Amino acid sequence: SSGPVTMEAETQEQDDSAPNKILFVRNLPPQTQKMMLVELFKQYDGYNEVRLVDGKPDIAFVEFADASQAGLAKDGLQNFKITPKHAMKITYAKQ
């Protein structure tokens, strides 16, 4: 029997997307430049490319060669502060 569904998982910074090679980065400051993100992520093996989203300066996608390499970058840069007020939130992109 399944017990009552709790809302707890919803409110936490929950990464429920399956690991894959594309990272979804959010909470970026409005003045974020693509080069800034490239410099951060290219330190990690398997880095492929950064894609910004037109009209949404606070999010970006970063592609790696595979999920395990994306995971290392995700763990390494989680909550990295681009500015004192903006700590990057990184999850796997939903497939």
N, C-alpha and C positions, 0 to 999 in steps of 0.2 A: 504494500500500500504506500502511496506517496503522501507525505505529510503536507502541511500548508506551505504554500510558496511564500518565502520571505522576500521583502523588498530590499534587503540589505545589499545584495550584490549590485543592485542598480545604482545606489548612491555612491559607492566607492569607485575609485579610479580603476575600473575593472576592464581588463583586456580580454574580451571574450572571443576575439577573432583568432582563428587558427593561425599558427606561425606560417608566414610566407615571405617571399623575397622583397615585398614592397612595404615600406614603413609609412605610416600616416603620422605626420607631425603637426601639432596644433599649439595654440597659445603663443604664436609668434608675434613679436612687436610689429606695428604697422610699417615701420621703416625697414623691415627685413629685406636684404638683397640676396638674390640667388647665390652670388659668390660667397657670402658669409656662410651659407648652409653647405655649399660645396666644400669649403675649407674644413668645416667640422667633420663632415661625413666621409670625405675622401681619405681620412687617416685610417679608415677601416678596410680590411681586405675585402675584395669583391664589390667595392663601390662601383655603381654603374652611372646613375644620373639623379639629379634633383629636378622635380617638376613643381613649379608654383602654379597656383590656380588663379586665373584672371578674376578680378573683383573680390577675391578673398585673400587678403594679404596675411591673414593669421594662420593659414594652413599650407602644408606642402606635402608632396609625396617623394620618397627617396627609394630608388630601386637598387638592389644588390644582386649579385650573381645567384645566391641561393638563400634559403630561409635561415640557415645557421649563421651565416655571415651577417644577415640583417639583424638577427637576434643579438649578436655581440655589440653592434653599433647601438641598438635600441637600449641595451643595458648600460652601455658606456655613456650615452648622452642623455639618458632619462633625467628630466628636471634640470638640464643644463641651462644656466641663466644667460640669455643673450643680452638682456638688460636686467637691472636689479629687480624689476617688476615682472619680467616675463620668463618663467621657467618652462622650457619646452616639455610638452607632454607627447610621448611617443607610443603608439600602438601599431599593431600590424594592420595593414589596409584590409578592408573587407573584400573578399574575392568576389 
